[in-house]
Amino acid sequence: MANLITDKFYDIGGFREIYEDRTEAKRIQTPGGLTLSVAVVADGVGGENKGERAAQLAVDTVLQHLHTSSQSDIPTLLAEAVQHANQEVFRIQRATEGASTTLALAVVDEKDKKLYIANVGDSRIYLCRNQKVTQLTIDHTFATVMVWQQRLSEEAARTHSRAEVLMRALGPKESVPVDLGFYVGTTDFDEANERARDGLELKQGDSILVCSDGLVKKSPQTGKPFVEPEKIAHTLRFKEGLKAARELVSFALGNNTDDNVSAAIIQMPDPMRPWRARAPLIGAGTAIVVLALLLTFVVRSLAQTRGTLGASQSTAQALAQIQTDTAAQQATIAAYTATPTLTPTPTITPTPTPTLPPFVQGQAGYNPSTGQAFAEGDDFQAGDNGLVLFIQHDQAVNPPGFLYALPNSRLIVNQAANDENGTPFFKLDLFQGSHLFLESGAYRLLVLTLSVATGRLEIMAQGTCLGLDYATVENQAAISCYEGQCSYEASGDQNGNIETGQQLIFDMSTLSPVSIQPISPEEAKGWLKVFDSQTDSGAAAACLNPNIPTPTPVSQNGQPSGPAQGGSGGENTATPTITFTPTPTNTTSPGTTPPTPTPTPTKTLTPTKTPTKTPTKTSTPSKTPSPTPTPSPTPTICPTDYLHQVFGCPKP
């Protein structure tokens, strides 16, 4: 089975000045012979950058312990790691004036695919299985702890004025009870922790979410969670890795979360997950047939794997309700017989999953129109019908990156490889007159280089869909960030971010930004029209919305660009050092402590320096910010005459 998927995303939130959460998701090989997929979230308490220091220290200490411990019993390993983190935070109590932090830790043993968890505080761990979300941890609040200590009844504790007050955290005491329990169907500490010995066996398609309370606590305005369980289940069923984590955080921001928000994810492989969101609508009759076939497969799979939730009988009983509810839903749907209609409904054939040609060692990708592989350094000129390329330098990079270039575009495949941490990336060199659309697939980072006599412009994107128009006459480049994290860096220390749903106009003669505006709906519709004729463009088409409302913005200060903040992607066995990183002001370097944002009256480009390789955990001196371009007064114009002719949007 393929490697598990791990990634993370976080944001400072709309009402906070300091990001006090810390999160990490990665793969770790321990000296004890374990290969673990790890997701951890810490939510610091203290303010004035003291809470963030406690959270950073806790996460660093836990990861360092996992990297260096020879302990092979996973529950013991987790308890020791969290206890060690508590001692380190306790040690700095005087320096931080009593700062503390929660910590939630989930690890999956990649050998037997079993989940183990550890928790102190009110950050949470969820299991998403069969479109249902189940909370595995319990919040260590007054209402919970008073019942455990038999000092109050459940009803008295639940209705107490201090019911939601946090009672356990790392730091206040030299020792802390580490909770390893699975709280499904019980609130009893001993029962939940007895299950922890055997772990929870995961199945194909399962997802684990570790998050801070800013994602799931109830909104004071609506009384509902900032992100409801149904949205969590839907997102984790259709999205994976960085895209899933980013979408969950964006939902919380869209509902005006009043706290920092962090999400770390571990997902079991699911061959259908990357294509669910890309499939076109099909006729009702065809949908029922397809659904019935899928349900038959799922029911058979459940029958073959019944009883494999783990060696612990109590774990199996406690989680049986998850399967029972889902099986009942499936039986109801499978038993449904459609009422025949008098008028035959034409069958719409779904867009097929692209068939990959035999992999060629050393290839950078393949051209589906010819069925031939291509290598780094190959030069392409798009003909009258345009050009489609799939970027895939390694069979493990799946789905591949997708590129569509309009006629007369010219590009060179500069590089498609893994960096030193195993993170896949690719680079393209583009020439004037090129117009293209990119969907990154499984590639964590893509870099587009536009060169002129006076220097060059590099466009960097992560987990993204990106449109680019490099005009010949106007000598301007228009970069449209449809999805993901987009940024740019030009000669002369010009650099900044491009928010999702925004288009940056860049003057190539002066190598400076001119303006930023929402992506034109006509441009998005134009690309959709182009993709209607491309049977292999499902993922790219899924990025586009014909109406393109301005998306809920994700604070760029909350998520620095670069692979270290977007996720790990590959194995990293280096031992991290425990460092305290001061909060920088108004700039972000990947892999360092996120910044304290400075409020701005208008939407601007946040200057940042984004490296093209996975950074290490060291601070990078901030660069002099580039001038902030003024938002365009006419947000829906086409950036160039060429796109006006192709897509029909208003002239520039």
C-alpha positions as CSV (number, residue, x, y, z in Angstrom):
1,M,0.0,0.0,0.0
2,A,1.2,3.5,-0.7
3,N,2.5,5.8,2.0
4,L,0.1,7.6,4.2
5,I,-0.6,11.3,3.4
6,T,0.4,13.9,6.0
7,D,0.0,17.7,5.8
8,K,-1.1,20.8,7.8
9,F,-2.4,24.3,7.5
10,Y,-3.0,27.1,10.0
11,D,-4.0,30.8,10.3
12,I,-3.8,33.5,12.9
13,G,-7.6,34.1,12.7
14,G,-9.5,37.3,12.2
15,F,-9.4,38.6,15.7
16,R,-6.0,37.7,17.0
17,E,-2.7,39.6,16.9
18,I,-0.4,36.7,17.8
19,Y,-0.4,33.2,16.4
20,E,0.0,31.0,19.6
21,D,-0.8,27.6,18.0
22,R,1.9,25.4,16.6
23,T,1.4,22.4,14.3
24,E,3.4,19.8,12.4
25,A,2.7,16.8,10.2
26,K,5.5,14.6,8.9
27,R,6.9,11.1,8.6
28,I,9.5,10.0,11.2
29,Q,11.8,6.9,11.3
30,T,12.7,6.2,15.0
31,P,15.8,4.5,16.3
32,G,13.5,1.9,17.7
33,G,12.7,0.7,14.2
34,L,9.3,2.4,13.9
35,T,8.1,4.3,10.8
36,L,5.4,6.7,12.0
37,S,3.1,9.2,10.3
38,V,2.8,12.0,12.9
39,A,0.4,14.9,13.3
40,V,0.6,17.3,16.3
41,V,-1.1,20.5,17.4
42,A,-0.3,22.7,20.4
43,D,-2.4,25.7,21.5
44,G,-0.3,28.1,23.6
45,V,-1.8,30.0,26.5
46,G,-0.2,33.2,27.9
47,G,-0.3,36.1,25.4
48,E,2.4,38.6,24.5
49,N,4.3,35.8,22.6
50,K,4.6,33.6,25.8
51,G,2.0,31.1,24.8
52,E,3.5,30.7,21.3
53,R,6.9,30.0,22.9
54,A,5.4,27.3,25.1
55,A,3.6,25.7,22.1
56,Q,6.7,25.8,19.9
57,L,8.9,24.2,22.6
58,A,6.3,21.5,23.2
59,V,6.1,20.6,19.5
60,D,9.9,20.7,19.1
61,T,10.4,18.5,22.2
62,V,7.9,15.9,21.1
63,L,9.3,15.6,17.6
64,Q,12.9,15.5,19.0
65,H,11.9,12.7,21.4
66,L,10.3,10.6,18.5
67,H,13.4,11.2,16.4
68,T,15.8,10.0,19.1
69,S,14.0,7.5,21.3
70,S,14.7,3.7,20.9
71,Q,11.4,2.9,22.6
72,S,9.4,0.4,20.4
73,D,6.2,0.3,22.4
74,I,4.2,3.2,20.8
75,P,1.8,4.1,23.8
76,T,4.9,4.2,26.0
77,L,6.8,6.3,23.4
78,L,3.9,8.8,23.2
79,A,3.5,9.1,27.0
80,E,7.3,9.7,27.4
81,A,7.4,12.3,24.6
82,V,4.5,14.3,26.0
83,Q,5.8,14.1,29.5
84,H,9.2,15.3,28.3
85,A,7.5,18.2,26.6
86,N,5.7,19.1,29.8
87,Q,9.0,19.1,31.7
88,E,10.6,21.5,29.1
89,V,7.7,23.9,29.3
90,F,7.7,23.7,33.1
91,R,11.4,24.5,33.0
92,I,10.8,27.9,31.4
93,Q,7.8,28.9,33.6
94,R,9.7,31.8,35.1
95,A,10.9,33.2,31.8
96,T,7.4,33.0,30.3
97,E,5.5,34.1,33.4
98,G,3.6,30.9,33.6
99,A,2.8,30.3,29.9
100,S,1.4,26.8,29.1
101,T,0.1,24.9,26.2
102,T,-2.3,22.2,25.2
103,L,-1.0,19.3,23.0
104,A,-2.8,16.7,20.8
105,L,-0.6,14.1,19.1
106,A,-1.7,11.3,16.6
107,V,0.7,8.8,15.2
108,V,0.1,5.9,12.8
109,D,2.4,2.9,12.7
110,E,3.0,2.5,9.0
111,K,3.7,-1.2,9.4
112,D,0.4,-2.3,10.8
113,K,-1.6,0.8,10.0
114,K,-2.7,1.3,13.6
115,L,-3.5,4.7,15.2
116,Y,-2.2,5.8,18.6
117,I,-3.0,9.1,20.3
118,A,-2.0,11.3,23.2
119,N,-3.7,14.4,24.6
120,V,-3.4,17.1,27.2
121,G,-5.9,20.0,27.1
122,D,-8.7,20.8,24.7
123,S,-7.1,20.4,21.3
124,R,-8.9,17.5,19.5
125,I,-8.3,14.4,17.4
126,Y,-11.1,13.1,15.1
127,L,-11.5,10.0,13.0
128,C,-13.3,10.4,9.7
129,R,-14.6,7.1,8.3
130,N,-17.4,6.3,5.9
131,Q,-18.5,10.0,5.7
132,K,-18.9,10.2,9.5
133,V,-16.7,12.1,11.9
134,T,-16.0,10.8,15.4
135,Q,-14.2,12.7,18.2
136,L,-11.6,10.3,19.7
137,T,-10.3,12.6,22.5
138,I,-12.0,14.3,25.4
139,D,-11.5,17.9,26.5
140,H,-9.7,18.2,29.8
141,T,-12.1,20.9,31.1
142,F,-13.6,21.4,34.6
143,A,-16.7,19.5,33.6
144,T,-14.6,16.4,32.7
145,V,-11.9,16.4,35.4
146,M,-14.4,17.0,38.3
147,V,-16.3,13.9,37.3
148,W,-13.0,11.9,37.0
149,Q,-12.0,13.0,40.5
150,Q,-15.5,12.1,41.8
151,R,-16.0,15.6,43.2
152,L,-19.1,16.4,41.1
153,S,-21.8,14.5,39.3
154,E,-21.9,14.7,35.5
155,E,-25.0,16.9,35.6
156,A,-23.5,19.3,38.3
157,A,-20.2,19.5,36.4
158,R,-21.9,20.1,33.1
159,T,-24.0,23.0,34.3
160,H,-21.3,24.6,36.5
161,S,-20.3,28.1,35.7
162,R,-16.7,26.9,35.2
163,A,-17.6,23.9,33.0
164,E,-15.5,25.0,30.0
165,V,-12.5,26.1,32.0
166,L,-9.3,24.3,31.0
167,M,-8.0,22.1,33.8
168,R,-4.9,20.4,32.3
169,A,-2.1,21.7,30.1
170,L,1.6,21.3,29.7
171,G,3.8,23.5,31.9
172,P,1.9,24.5,35.2
173,K,3.2,21.4,37.1
174,E,6.4,19.3,36.8
175,S,4.3,16.2,35.9
176,V,1.0,15.9,34.0
177,P,-1.3,13.0,33.4
178,V,-0.9,12.1,29.7
179,D,-4.3,10.9,28.3
180,L,-3.8,8.1,25.6
181,G,-7.5,7.1,25.6
182,F,-10.0,6.6,22.8
183,Y,-13.2,8.2,24.1
184,V,-15.8,6.6,21.7
185,G,-19.0,5.7,23.6
186,T,-17.4,6.4,27.0
187,T,-16.1,9.3,29.2
188,D,-14.4,7.0,31.6
189,F,-10.6,7.6,31.8
190,D,-9.6,4.0,32.7
191,E,-11.8,2.4,30.0
192,A,-10.6,4.8,27.3
193,N,-6.9,4.3,28.2
194,E,-7.2,0.5,28.3
195,R,-8.1,0.6,24.6
196,A,-4.9,2.6,23.9
197,R,-2.7,-0.5,24.4
198,D,-3.8,-2.1,21.1
199,G,-4.3,1.1,19.1
200,L,-7.0,1.5,16.4
201,E,-6.5,-0.3,13.1
202,L,-7.2,2.1,10.2
203,K,-8.9,1.2,6.9
204,Q,-8.5,2.4,3.3
205,G,-9.9,6.0,3.1
206,D,-9.8,6.8,6.8
207,S,-8.6,10.3,7.8
208,I,-7.3,11.6,11.1
209,L,-7.7,15.3,11.9
210,V,-5.8,16.9,14.8
211,C,-6.9,20.5,15.4
212,S,-6.9,23.4,17.8
213,D,-10.2,24.5,19.3
214,G,-10.4,27.5,16.9
215,L,-11.6,25.1,14.2
216,V,-14.4,23.3,16.1
217,K,-15.5,25.3,19.1
218,K,-19.0,26.9,19.1
219,S,-19.4,30.3,17.6
220,P,-20.8,32.8,20.2
221,Q,-23.0,34.3,17.4
222,T,-24.6,31.1,16.0
223,G,-24.0,28.5,18.7
224,K,-22.7,26.1,16.1
225,P,-19.1,24.9,15.6
226,F,-17.0,27.1,13.4
227,V,-16.6,24.0,11.2
228,E,-19.4,21.5,11.5
229,P,-18.8,17.7,11.4
230,E,-20.6,17.4,8.1
231,K,-18.2,19.8,6.4
232,I,-15.2,18.0,8.0
233,A,-16.4,14.7,6.7
234,H,-17.1,16.1,3.2
235,T,-13.7,17.8,2.9
236,L,-11.7,14.7,4.1
237,R,-13.6,12.5,1.7
238,F,-13.0,14.7,-1.4
239,K,-9.7,16.4,-0.6
240,E,-6.4,15.2,0.7
241,G,-3.2,16.6,2.3
242,L,-2.6,20.3,2.1
243,K,-5.8,21.0,0.1
244,A,-8.0,19.3,2.8
245,A,-6.2,21.1,5.7
246,R,-6.4,24.5,3.9
247,E,-10.1,24.1,3.1
248,L,-11.0,23.3,6.8
249,V,-9.1,26.3,8.0
250,S,-10.8,28.5,5.3
251,F,-14.2,27.3,6.5
252,A,-13.4,28.4,10.1
253,L,-12.2,31.8,8.8
254,G,-15.3,32.2,6.7
255,N,-17.4,31.7,9.8
256,N,-15.4,34.4,11.7
257,T,-13.5,32.2,14.1
258,D,-12.4,34.2,17.1
259,D,-9.2,32.2,17.7
260,N,-6.0,30.9,16.0
261,V,-6.9,27.9,13.9
262,S,-4.7,24.9,13.0
263,A,-5.3,21.6,11.3
264,A,-2.9,18.6,10.8
265,I,-4.0,15.6,8.8
266,I,-3.0,11.9,8.4
267,Q,-4.9,10.1,5.7
268,M,-4.9,6.5,4.6
269,P,-4.6,6.1,0.8
270,D,-7.9,6.1,-1.2
271,P,-7.6,5.7,-5.0
272,M,-11.0,7.3,-5.4
273,R,-10.4,10.4,-3.3
274,P,-8.5,12.6,-5.8
275,W,-11.1,12.0,-8.5
276,R,-14.4,12.4,-6.5
277,A,-14.3,16.2,-6.8
278,R,-13.3,16.0,-10.5
279,A,-16.0,13.8,-11.8
280,P,-18.7,15.6,-14.0
281,L,-22.4,15.4,-13.3
282,I,-24.0,12.3,-14.7
283,G,-27.6,11.4,-15.5
284,A,-29.8,10.2,-12.7
285,G,-30.2,6.7,-14.0
286,T,-26.4,6.3,-14.6
287,A,-25.7,7.7,-11.1
288,I,-27.9,5.1,-9.4
289,V,-26.2,2.3,-11.3
290,V,-22.7,3.6,-10.5
291,L,-23.7,4.1,-6.9
292,A,-25.0,0.6,-6.6
293,L,-21.8,-0.8,-7.9
294,L,-19.7,1.3,-5.5
295,L,-21.9,0.2,-2.6
296,T,-21.5,-3.4,-3.5
297,F,-17.8,-3.0,-3.4
298,V,-17.9,-1.2,-0.1
299,V,-20.2,-3.8,1.5
300,R,-17.9,-6.6,0.3
301,S,-14.9,-4.8,1.7
302,L,-16.6,-4.3,5.0
303,A,-17.5,-8.0,5.1
304,Q,-13.8,-9.0,4.4
305,T,-12.5,-6.6,7.1
306,R,-15.1,-7.1,9.8
307,G,-13.5,-7.4,13.2
308,T,-10.2,-5.8,12.3
309,L,-10.6,-2.6,14.3
310,G,-7.8,-3.9,16.6
311,A,-6.9,-6.6,19.0
312,S,-8.8,-4.8,21.8
313,Q,-12.3,-6.1,22.1
314,S,-13.5,-3.0,23.9
315,T,-12.2,-0.8,21.1
316,A,-14.1,-2.9,18.6
317,Q,-17.3,-2.6,20.6
318,A,-17.0,1.1,21.1
319,L,-16.4,1.9,17.5
320,A,-19.0,-0.6,16.1
321,Q,-21.6,2.1,15.9
322,I,-19.5,3.9,13.3
323,Q,-19.9,0.9,11.0
324,T,-23.6,0.2,12.0
325,D,-24.8,3.7,11.1
326,T,-23.0,3.6,7.7
327,A,-24.2,0.1,6.8
328,A,-27.8,1.2,7.5
329,Q,-27.4,4.2,5.2
330,Q,-25.8,2.0,2.5
331,A,-28.6,-0.6,2.7
332,T,-31.3,2.1,2.3
333,I,-29.6,3.6,-0.8
334,A,-28.8,0.2,-2.4
335,A,-32.4,-0.9,-2.0
336,Y,-33.7,2.1,-3.8
337,T,-35.2,1.4,-7.2
338,A,-35.6,4.3,-9.5
339,T,-39.1,4.9,-11.0
340,P,-38.8,4.4,-14.7
341,T,-39.5,7.4,-16.9
342,L,-41.4,7.4,-20.1
343,T,-38.9,9.6,-21.9
344,P,-35.5,8.0,-22.2
345,T,-32.7,10.0,-20.6
346,P,-29.5,10.1,-22.6
347,T,-26.5,8.7,-20.8
348,I,-23.6,11.1,-20.2
349,T,-20.3,9.4,-20.2
350,P,-18.2,10.4,-17.2
351,T,-14.7,12.0,-17.8
352,P,-12.3,9.0,-17.7
353,T,-9.4,8.9,-15.4
354,P,-6.3,9.4,-17.6
355,T,-4.5,6.2,-18.6
356,L,-0.8,6.5,-17.8
357,P,1.6,5.2,-20.4
358,P,4.4,2.9,-19.2
359,F,6.8,4.8,-16.9
360,V,10.2,5.6,-18.4
361,Q,13.1,5.9,-16.0
362,G,14.5,9.4,-16.1
363,Q,11.3,11.0,-17.6
364,A,10.0,14.4,-16.4
365,G,6.5,13.6,-17.7
366,Y,4.6,12.6,-20.8
367,N,2.6,14.1,-23.6
368,P,-0.8,12.4,-23.8
369,S,-1.4,13.4,-27.4
370,T,1.7,11.4,-28.5
371,G,1.9,8.9,-25.6
372,Q,5.6,9.7,-25.4
373,A,7.6,10.6,-22.3
374,F,9.7,13.8,-22.2
375,A,12.8,14.7,-20.2
376,E,14.2,17.7,-18.4
377,G,15.4,20.3,-20.9
378,D,12.8,19.5,-23.6
379,D,11.5,22.5,-25.5
380,F,7.8,22.7,-26.4
381,Q,6.0,25.0,-28.8
382,A,2.2,24.8,-28.7
383,G,0.5,24.2,-32.0
384,D,-2.9,25.3,-33.3
385,N,-4.7,22.9,-31.0
386,G,-2.7,24.0,-27.9
387,L,-0.5,21.7,-25.8
388,V,-1.3,19.3,-22.9
389,L,1.5,17.9,-20.7
390,F,1.5,15.8,-17.6
391,I,4.4,16.3,-15.2
392,Q,5.4,13.1,-13.5
393,H,9.1,12.3,-12.8
394,D,8.3,9.5,-10.4
395,Q,5.6,6.9,-10.3
396,A,5.0,7.8,-6.7
397,V,3.9,11.3,-7.7
398,N,0.3,10.6,-8.4
399,P,-1.9,12.4,-9.6
400,P,0.6,14.0,-11.9
401,G,0.8,17.8,-12.5
402,F,-1.3,19.0,-15.4
403,L,-0.4,21.8,-17.9
404,Y,-2.4,23.2,-20.8
405,A,-0.8,25.9,-23.0
406,L,-2.8,27.9,-25.6
407,P,-1.5,28.0,-29.2
408,N,1.9,29.6,-29.8
409,S,3.0,29.2,-26.2
410,R,6.6,28.1,-25.7
411,L,8.1,26.5,-22.6
412,I,11.1,24.5,-21.5
413,V,10.9,21.8,-18.7
414,N,13.7,23.0,-16.5
415,Q,13.5,20.4,-13.7
416,A,11.1,17.8,-12.2
417,A,12.6,16.1,-9.1
418,N,12.5,15.6,-5.3
419,D,14.3,17.9,-3.0
420,E,16.6,16.7,-0.2
421,N,13.6,15.9,2.0
422,G,11.8,13.9,-0.7
423,T,9.3,16.7,-1.6
424,P,8.4,16.7,-5.3
425,F,8.7,20.0,-7.2
426,F,9.0,21.1,-10.8
427,K,10.3,24.2,-12.7
428,L,9.4,25.6,-16.1
429,D,11.0,28.3,-18.2
430,L,8.4,30.4,-20.1
431,F,8.8,32.7,-23.1
432,Q,7.0,35.8,-24.1
433,G,3.7,35.1,-25.8
434,S,2.9,32.1,-23.6
435,H,-0.6,31.6,-22.1
436,L,-1.1,28.5,-19.9
437,F,-2.9,26.9,-17.0
438,L,-1.3,24.6,-14.4
439,E,-2.7,22.2,-11.8
440,S,0.0,21.0,-9.5
441,G,-1.4,17.5,-8.8
442,A,0.8,15.8,-6.2
443,Y,3.7,18.3,-6.6
444,R,4.1,20.4,-3.5
445,L,5.9,23.2,-5.3
446,L,6.1,24.6,-8.8
447,V,8.2,27.4,-10.1
448,L,7.7,29.3,-13.3
449,T,10.5,31.5,-14.6
450,L,10.1,34.5,-17.0
451,S,13.4,36.0,-18.1
452,V,14.0,39.4,-19.7
453,A,17.2,41.3,-20.4
454,T,17.1,43.2,-17.1
455,G,16.4,40.1,-14.9
456,R,13.8,37.5,-14.3
457,L,10.5,36.9,-12.5
458,E,9.9,33.7,-10.6
459,I,6.3,32.6,-9.8
460,M,6.1,30.0,-7.0
461,A,2.9,28.1,-6.2
462,Q,2.1,25.3,-3.7
463,G,-0.9,22.9,-3.9
464,T,-2.4,25.1,-6.6
465,C,-4.2,25.9,-9.8
466,L,-2.5,28.8,-11.6
467,G,-3.2,30.8,-14.8
468,L,-0.5,32.8,-16.5
469,D,-0.7,35.2,-19.5
470,Y,2.7,36.5,-20.6
471,A,1.7,39.1,-23.2
472,T,3.8,40.0,-26.2
473,V,2.6,43.5,-27.0
474,E,1.9,44.9,-23.6
475,N,5.1,43.3,-22.1
476,Q,3.1,42.4,-19.0
477,A,2.5,39.2,-17.2
478,A,-0.8,38.4,-15.5
479,I,-0.7,35.7,-12.8
480,S,-4.1,34.3,-11.7
481,C,-4.1,32.3,-8.4
482,Y,-7.2,30.1,-8.6
483,E,-6.3,27.8,-5.7
484,G,-3.5,27.3,-3.2
485,Q,-0.6,29.5,-2.2
486,C,1.0,31.7,-4.9
487,S,3.9,34.1,-4.6
488,Y,6.4,35.9,-6.7
489,E,10.1,37.0,-6.6
490,A,11.8,39.2,-9.1
491,S,15.2,40.7,-9.6
492,G,15.8,43.7,-7.4
493,D,14.2,42.3,-4.3
494,Q,10.7,42.5,-5.5
495,N,8.6,39.8,-3.8
496,G,5.1,39.2,-2.4
497,N,2.1,36.9,-2.2
498,I,-1.0,36.6,-4.4
499,E,-4.1,35.6,-2.6
500,T,-6.5,32.9,-3.8
501,G,-8.9,34.4,-6.3
502,Q,-6.7,37.3,-7.2
503,Q,-4.7,38.2,-10.3
504,L,-1.5,40.2,-10.2
505,I,-0.4,42.3,-13.2
506,F,3.4,42.5,-13.4
507,D,5.4,44.9,-15.7
508,M,8.2,42.9,-17.2
509,S,10.0,46.0,-18.5
510,T,10.5,47.3,-15.0
511,L,10.2,44.0,-13.1
512,S,7.7,45.5,-10.7
513,P,4.0,44.8,-9.8
514,V,1.4,47.1,-11.3
515,S,-1.9,46.1,-9.8
516,I,-3.9,43.3,-8.2
517,Q,-7.6,42.5,-8.9
518,P,-10.1,39.7,-8.6
519,I,-9.8,37.1,-11.3
520,S,-12.2,38.0,-14.2
521,P,-15.2,35.6,-14.3
522,E,-14.9,35.7,-18.1
523,E,-11.4,34.4,-17.9
524,A,-12.4,31.5,-15.7
525,K,-15.3,30.6,-18.0
526,G,-12.9,30.8,-20.9
527,W,-10.6,28.2,-19.4
528,L,-13.6,26.0,-18.5
529,K,-14.6,26.2,-22.2
530,V,-11.1,25.2,-23.2
531,F,-11.1,22.2,-20.8
532,D,-14.5,21.0,-22.1
533,S,-12.5,19.5,-25.0
534,Q,-9.8,18.0,-22.8
535,T,-10.7,14.5,-21.4
536,D,-7.8,14.6,-19.0
537,S,-8.3,18.0,-17.5
538,G,-10.7,17.1,-14.7
539,A,-8.5,18.3,-11.8
540,A,-7.8,21.6,-13.5
541,A,-11.4,22.2,-14.4
542,A,-12.4,21.5,-10.7
543,C,-10.4,24.5,-9.7
544,L,-12.5,26.9,-11.7
545,N,-15.8,28.4,-10.8
546,P,-17.6,30.2,-13.7
547,N,-18.9,32.9,-11.2
548,I,-15.7,33.2,-9.2
549,P,-16.9,35.1,-6.2
550,T,-14.1,36.6,-4.2
551,P,-13.2,33.7,-1.8
552,T,-13.0,34.0,1.9
553,P,-9.4,35.3,2.3
554,V,-6.9,33.3,4.2
555,S,-4.5,35.5,6.1
556,Q,-1.1,35.2,4.5
557,N,0.6,35.9,7.9
558,G,-1.0,32.7,9.2
559,Q,0.5,30.5,6.5
560,P,3.9,31.3,5.3
561,S,4.7,30.0,1.8
562,G,7.1,27.2,1.2
563,P,7.0,23.4,1.6
564,A,7.9,23.5,5.4
565,Q,4.6,25.2,6.1
566,G,2.4,23.4,3.6
567,G,3.5,19.9,4.6
568,S,6.2,17.4,4.6
569,G,5.5,15.1,1.7
570,G,8.4,12.8,2.3
571,E,10.6,11.2,4.9
572,N,12.7,13.4,7.2
573,T,14.9,11.7,9.7
574,A,17.0,14.7,10.8
575,T,16.8,15.4,14.5
576,P,15.3,18.9,15.1
577,T,16.8,21.2,17.6
578,I,14.8,23.0,20.3
579,T,14.9,26.7,19.5
580,F,13.0,29.8,20.5
581,T,12.1,32.0,17.5
582,P,11.1,35.6,18.3
583,T,7.9,36.8,16.6
584,P,8.9,38.7,13.4
585,T,7.0,41.7,12.3
586,N,5.2,41.9,8.9
587,T,7.3,39.3,7.2
588,T,7.4,35.5,7.1
589,S,10.2,33.1,6.5
590,P,9.2,29.5,5.9
591,G,9.8,27.1,8.7
592,T,10.0,29.8,11.4
593,T,7.6,31.2,13.9
594,P,4.7,32.9,12.2
595,P,4.4,36.7,12.4
596,T,2.4,39.1,14.3
597,P,0.4,40.8,11.6
598,T,0.2,44.6,11.2
599,P,-3.4,45.6,10.3
600,T,-3.7,47.2,6.9
601,P,-6.5,49.4,5.7
602,T,-6.6,47.8,2.2
603,K,-5.9,44.5,0.6
604,T,-2.2,44.4,-0.3
605,L,0.5,42.0,-1.3
606,T,2.3,40.8,1.8
607,P,6.1,40.9,1.0
608,T,7.7,37.5,1.6
609,K,10.8,35.6,0.5
610,T,9.8,32.2,-0.7
611,P,12.7,29.7,-1.4
612,T,12.4,27.1,-4.1
613,K,13.5,24.2,-1.9
614,T,12.2,22.9,1.4
615,P,13.6,25.2,4.1
616,T,15.2,24.2,7.4
617,K,14.0,25.5,10.8
618,T,16.2,28.6,11.0
619,S,15.2,32.2,10.8
620,T,15.8,34.1,7.6
621,P,16.4,37.8,7.7
622,S,13.5,39.7,6.2
623,K,13.9,41.5,2.9
624,T,12.9,45.0,2.2
625,P,9.2,44.9,1.2
626,S,8.2,45.6,-2.4
627,P,5.9,48.6,-3.1
628,T,2.3,47.6,-2.6
629,P,0.4,47.7,-5.8
630,T,-2.9,49.5,-5.8
631,P,-6.0,47.4,-6.3
632,S,-7.4,47.9,-9.8
633,P,-10.6,50.0,-10.0
634,T,-12.0,47.8,-12.7
635,P,-11.7,44.2,-11.3
636,T,-13.1,42.1,-14.2
637,I,-11.1,43.3,-17.2
638,C,-8.9,40.9,-19.2
639,P,-5.3,41.7,-18.5
640,T,-4.3,41.6,-22.2
641,D,-5.8,41.9,-25.7
642,Y,-4.9,38.2,-26.3
643,L,-7.2,36.9,-23.5
644,H,-9.8,39.4,-24.6
645,Q,-9.8,37.7,-28.0
646,V,-9.7,34.2,-26.6
647,F,-12.1,34.5,-23.7
648,G,-14.2,37.5,-24.5
649,C,-13.7,39.5,-21.3
650,P,-13.6,43.4,-21.4
651,K,-10.6,44.9,-23.1
652,P,-7.8,46.3,-20.8
